Amino acid sequence: MKILVTGSTGQLGSAVLHQLKDRECSVIMTSRRKPLCSGDFDWIYSDMLSGQGLEEASKDVDVVIHTATSPMKKNKEIEVAGLSNFLSKLTHIKHFIYPSIVGIEDIPFKYYKYKYEAEEVLKQSSIPYTIVRATQFHSFVDSLFLSKTLLKGYFIPGNIKFQTVDVGEFANHLINLTDKGPQGKTAEFAGPKIMTLREMADLKIGINNKPSRIYNFSLPGGLYKALLDGKNTNPMQNMGTVTFEDYLRKKVTER
């Protein structure tokens, strides 16, 4: 089996490549920048925006794990138009695995809107596929809301909910799907526990053993309400086992 991993320098792409090192398969990496692990696999330059290099990267490939994404800029051009162009070059592919995000059809956020449109593009294509939605990664919530204190405290919308998942566990789940073949549907992979952001902040304060306060506030708008209602969670698919506490304690030991 020959596997192509797009977005090979990103967090998820890097996690997928790290675990593929122990698998008996041929692996091609593709991205705009050369990954640090470039000595482990062959790397080919490509650009999802322009389409440059995609045809070369996908030549003779059986499975694509498409971790390339752009949450910060040119969302629609890369997530939707870029994907559509990429799929047009993959008529020989046996399985296209597309990582997505839980709740994107119910959360009013531009990046999520385009991820949902990308799912529809894939479904309407002739490419055999599996769409796998995950909840937010532990590190994403930690870095976005809990990376720095202000006035020795966290200023956070503490009542919003997350069901964070370990990126390595999700990467392993994606790799295991390569042996199962295309599912032709959307599946979900969620973390082991639903927590409010305030509970996550309390946990981090306790583990780091640094006195801090939590200043909780509410926000207007549909995005805040969707996260407050837990639209980004799925308690029926709590397949992950590594908790947010496990993630925090590992960070402490690695310092």
N, C-alpha and C positions, 0 to 999 in steps of 0.2 A: 504494500500500500504506500502510495506517495501522497503526503499531506502538505498543503500550502497554508502557512499561517500569515495572514495579513496583519498590519499594525504591529509588527514584531518588536517595536521599541516601547509600546504602551504597557500599562500595568498588567492588563489581562494577557496580552500577547506574550509578555515576558514570562508570566506564570505558566502559560501553556507550553512555551519552549523549554522551560526549566524541567517540567515533568516529562516532556517527550524525550529527553536525553536517555531515559531508562527504557524506552519502548523500542521494539524491533520494527521500525518503519523508516522510510526515507522522508526527510523533511526539508522543505524549502521555506526560507523566511523572506518576507518582502515588506519594505517600508521605505520612507524617504531618507531616513538616517540608518546607518549601519548599527545593529545591536551590539551590546557589549559581549554577548555570547556568540558572536559571529564565528568563532573558531569551532563551534559544535556542529553547525549546519551551513549549507550553502545559502548565501544571501543574494537577492536580486533587487536592485533599486526599482521602486514604482511610486506613482503618485496618483491617489484616488481622485484628485481634483482634475488633473489633466488627462489621466488615463495612461500616461507614459509608463512603460514597463510591465503593465498588467498582463498583456498577452504572453510575453516572454516568461513571466513568473509562473503562469498557470499552465504552461505547456506540459503535457503528459501527466498532469496531476489528477489524482482520483478523488481526493477530499479537500475541501477548503474550510478552514476555521477562520471566519471573518471577524477578527477582533479590531480591525481598523475603524476608527470613529473620530468625530470632531465635535465635542460638546461646546467648545468656546467660540468658534468662528466658522463661517461658511458652512453652516449646518446643512442646509437644504442641498447645496451643491455637492457635498460629499456624501451625506447620508442617503439621499434619494437619487439625484442625477448620477452621482459617481457609482453608486451600487448598480443602477440600471445599465450603465455603460459596461461595468465589470461583468455582469451576468451575460451580456451579449457575447462575451468572449469565452464562455464556459459551457458550450453545448456538449462537451465531452465529459463533464464532471458527473461523478456518481453520487456525490453527497455534498451539499452546501450547508454548513452549520452556522447559523446566525445568532449570536448572543444579543439579547435585548434586555428590556427593563420591565419589571412588574408594575402594572397599573398605568402604563403610559396613555391609554385611551381615556383615563379618568383624571389625569393630572394636567392642568393647564400651564404647560411649560413648553417653550418653543422647541427646544432640543427633543423633548419627548414626542411632540407632535410629528417631527420628521422621522424619528425612529419608528413610529407607528406607520407612517407612510411607506417607509422602507420595507417593513414587514409585508405590507400589501403588494408592493412591487415584486417581492420574492414569491409570494403566493400566486401571483398572476403569471409568473414566468414558467418556462418548461423545465426548470432545473429541479431535480430531486432535493428536498430541503428538510431541515429541522430548525425551527425557531425555538430558542431556549431563553426565557426571561429569568433574570436574577433580581433579587433585592439589592440594595446598595451595599458596597463593600465596606468592611469595618474601617479601613484606612480613609475612605472617602468621607464618611461622616466625621471621623476624628479630625482630619485635616481641615475640613470646611468649617466646623463649628467649635472644635475643642483644641485647636493647635496652639492658641495663644490666649493668655489672660489679659484683661484690662482692669487696672486698679485692683489687682489681685483677685479678680473674679471673672466668671464667664457670663457674658450677656447673650442670652440665647432664647429662642422661642421654645421653651422647655417642654411644652405639652405635646409637640408633634411626635409622631411615632416612627420608629424604624425597626426593621427586622434584618439587621446587617448580617452579611455572610463573608466567609473567608475567601479571598480571591483564589487561593491555591485549591481549595475544595471545588470551587466552581470550574476552574481550569481542568481539574481531573475529571469532572462530570462531562465536560465537553469532549475530552479525549476519549472517554469510554463510549460516547455516542458514535465514534468512528467505526466501532466494531458492530454496532447494531443496525446500521444503515438508516436511510432517510425515514423519518417518522411522518412527514407530511402534515405536521400540526405544530401548534405552539404548546410547549411544556414550560413549567416554572420550577425554579430552584431557589428556596428561601432559607434564611438563616434560622438558627435553632430557637430564637427567643425574640418576642416583640418587647421593645422598651421605649419609654419616652426619652427624649433628648436629655431631660433633667436627670433621669435615672442613670443615663450613660455618663453624664458629667459628674454626678456623685461618685460613681464607680471609679472614674479616672482620678478624682481628688483623693479618694481613699487609697488607691494603689500607689500613686505617686507620693503620698504622705506629705503633701504640701498644702498648707492652709489656704483655702480659696473660698470665695462666696459665689453663689449663683444668683444672677439677676434675671428673672424670668419675665418675658414680655410676649404680648400677642401681636399678630400682624393682620392687616386687612387683606382681602382678596381670596380668589379661588385656590391658588397654590397652597397657601397656609391651611385653608380648610381641608383640602384633599389630604395633606399630610397629617392633619389633626385627626381626620377620620380613618387614617390607616390605609388609604388607597394604594400605597406603595408596599403593602405587606400581603402575605398569604399564609395564614396559620395552618392551612391544610397541606402545604408543601414545605414544611420545615425540615428539609433534607440535610442541611448543614449540621455539623456537630461542633465546630470551633466557635465558641462564644466570643462576644465582644470583650468580656473579662479575660479570656484566654489570650486574645490579641494584645490587650494592654499589658498583661503580665509578661508576654514574650518581648514586647518592646523594652520593658524595664531591664530584662536580663541581657538584652543585646546592646545596651548602652556601654 
